[in-house]
């Protein structure tokens, strides 16, 4: 989508925030769309890497509500006791 269609407008179907927590608007212009897509792809890459690492280490059951993927949640600051 980013490299082939180069959207001039992007309409978000749900609230979406930048890495620093600032929200995007509902309608993004071309520059904002490129930023949002790049940010989304970067997050997807981090999630993929974290999940692969967790799977390579093998399932580890814990008391965490994120078990057996508590390690992934910890990497993203979402881990709960």
N, C-alpha and C positions, 0 to 999 in steps of 0.2 A: 504494500500500500504506500509506504513512504517513498520508495524509489521509483515505482512505476506510475502511480496516479498523481502524486504530488497535489494533495487536496488544497483548494483555495479556501474552503470552508470546512469545518468539522463541527458537527453538532454532537455534544456529549449527552448520553442517555442517563447518566448518573453523576453525582458529585465526584470530582477528580481533583487531586491536589498535587502540586509540585513537591519535590523532595524537601523543600524548606517549609512545607505546610500551607503555602499560599494557594488558594483555590483558583482553578481555571474558571472562566465564564462558561455559559451554556453553549455559546457559539464562538468558535475559534477562527481567527483569520489564518492565512497561509503560514506565517511565521510561527504563530502559536500552535498550529496543528503539527508542524514539523517538530517543535519542541516537545509537545505532548507525546507524539509517536516515538520519538527518540528516547524519552524518559521511560515510556512503557516497555520498550524493547530492552532497555538497560535493566529494569526491574525483572523482567522475564528471564534474562540471562542470569541474574543473581539467584533467583528462585530455582532455576534449573540446576545450577552448580551446587547449591545447598542441598537440594533433594537428591542429586546423584551421589554426593558425598555421604549423605545419610544412608542411602540404599547400599552403597559399597561397604559401609561399616556394619551393615546388617541391622535388622530391627532390634530396638532396645526398648522394652516395655518399662515405663516409668509411671509415677503417679500423676504426671502432667496430663491435662486435658488434651494436649497435642500429641500424646504418645501414639504411635512409636516415632513420631517425627518431631519430638521436643527439641532436638538439636537444631532443626531448621527454624523453628519458632524462635529459639534463642538468638540465632544469627540475625533475625529481623526485629528483635526487641519485643517479641510477643509472648515470651515464655511466662508461664504461670506455675508457681510452686509445684 
